[in-house]
Amino acid sequence: MNDVELDDGVVRLEPWGDGDAAWYAESVRDPLIQRFTSDSPTLDAAQVLAAINRLRRADDEEGFMICDAVSGARLGNIALKHDGQVGEVSYWLTAEARGRGAATRALTLFTSWIFSNVGLTELRLRTHRDNQASQHVALRVGYLRDPDRDGSQEAKGTVWPMLAFTLTRSTN
């Protein structure tokens, strides 16, 4: 994981620190986050800290905490898993952060940074069919619906219907 901070004056993406683990574990208990992410409701700070430490050593993952650029308040998570060419992006926001454009700003910053610094040629994003807010974020940032990649995902003992979105790096 790179020691970078990405900031547009409203939202800042910063590397996860050890002190953020308890906040993450508590935040993912939110009912909406539980409905649309695979994070366990019993996730604890020690498990999150282990994931942060793995992220620091990983060559095929990136992740940042989404923060308010002015107050520094923690707002959410944005992450990437990739194979060197194509990556899959995921994100979530706390209840307090929703509806203010933070996800759109964070995804815009993250996407631009990935294409400039990680060298991927394509990004993919999958959302639960019922997660319209996340779908709108993807479209606002420029991701295109990719129905050929729609599918399902097993999560938390059920099968989730997933919609796919894709963005290809501009060659300009």
C-alpha positions, 0 to 999 in steps of 0.5 A: 500500500502506498503512503499517499493521500488523495484530496480534492478539498472535500474528500481525502483518501488516506492509508489505513492506520492501526488506530482505524481498525476498531472504527472499521469493525464498528462501522461495518455493523451498520445495517446498510453496509451489512446488506450490501457488503460481505464484511461479517457483522462479527468482524472485530478490531484484531481481524481488521488490523490483520487485514490492514497489515496484509494490505500494507504488504500486498502487491495486488490490493490497494485500500484507503479510508475515505475522510472529510478533507476539512474535519478529518472525520472518517467516512468510509472505505474504498478498496481495489483487488487486481491482477496487474491489468484489471481491478475490481473496486469496492466501497462503502460509506457510514450512514453520516456520510451518505447523500453528500457526494462523498462516494462519488468524489472518493471513487473519482479520486481513487479511479484517477489514482489507480489509472495513473499509479497502479497501471491498470487498463480496466476497472470493474465494479459490481453492486448488489442489484438493489444497491441503487445508490452505489450504481448511481455513483458508478455511473456519475464517475463514468463507469458504464453498465456491463450487463455481460458481466452481471452475475451472482455472488454467494455472500452470507449464506445467500446468493446475491444478484450482482450488476456490473460496471466497467471503466477502461483507461483512456489512451489519450 
